[in-house]
Amino acid sequence: MSSKRLAVLEKMTAAGTKDPFAWYGLAMEYSGLGRTDDALATFEKLRALDAAYVAMYLMCGTMLAKAGRVDDGRAWLRDGITAAQAKGDGHALSELQDALAGLG
């Protein structure tokens, strides 16, 4: 993970960008650094900004499950399934369903 990339994304989001990809990128950087709580807070901000941004549900759900927060992970995956169905995104829907089934 690039500290430069992290700094750029933190600056963009702190400036109040509405670009969902900036928020997603920041959450993924935090996740990759093992900063689960920061990543979760950023995913939550992204969800408030753009609840139809389907990719965040899979990434947040699996991150939480890996961090031992399986129930929270399941909730994100279920919300993602709903978002993918609403968007008609069959590929994301399949990935989300597989991830949820993998949690048992």
N, C-alpha and C positions, 0 to 999 in steps of 0.2 A: 504494500500500500504506500502510496506516495504522500508524504506529509504536505507537499506542495498542493497536491490535488485536494487533500482534506482542507487545507487553509482556504483554497479558492471556493470550495463548496460551502464552507462555514461562512465565508464573507458574503456569498450570494444569498444564502438563506437568511442570514442576519439582516440583510438589506431588504428583506421582505419579498423576494421573488415569488411569483406565482407559477413558475416553471416546475411542473411536477417532476421532471427528470432530475433537476438539481436536488430536490428533496430526496428522491429515490437514491441518487448517487451518494448523498451524504449518509443516508441510513445504511447503505451497503458498505461504505467506508468504515463507519462505526462498527458494524457487524463483523467485518473482516479483522478489525483490531481487537475484537472480543469485548467491545464496549456495548454490551447488550442493552442496558438501560437507556443509554444515549440513542442507540439505534431504534429501540421501541418508541421512545418519545418522538423521534423524527418520523418514523412510520405513522404514528398517530397524527402528527401535524399534516403529513401528506394525505392521510385518509380524510381529514377535515377539509383539506384544500380540493381534493379530487378523488372521491370515493370510488370512481370507476377505473382508477389506475390499477388494473388487475394484477400486474406483476408483484406489487408490494405484498399482497396477501400470501402468496406462496413463500416468498423470501422471509417475511416476518414470521409466519407460522412455523417454518422449518427452523429458523434461528431460535425461536422460543423453545421448541421441542428439544433441540440439541442442548439448550441451556438448562434442561430439566423442568421447564415450565410447560409441560405437555398439555394441560388443560387450556392454557392461554393460547398455545399453538393451534390446538384444535379449533378454538373459537375463531381465530384469524383465518384458518383454512375454510371453515364453513362460510364465513362472510365472503371470502373470495369466490367460493362456488356460486353463491348468490349473485355476486357482481359479474362473474363470467357468464352466467346464464342470462342475465339482463342485457349484457353486451353482445351476446351471441358468439362468444369466443370459445369455440369447441376445443381448441388446442389447450388453452389455459385451463379450461374446465377439467379436461382429462388429467392434466398434471396435478391440479389441486385435489381431485378425487383420489388419485394414486397416493399422494402425500398423506392425505387424511387416512386412507386405508392402511398405510404403512405405520401409522401410530397405534393401530390396534383398537 
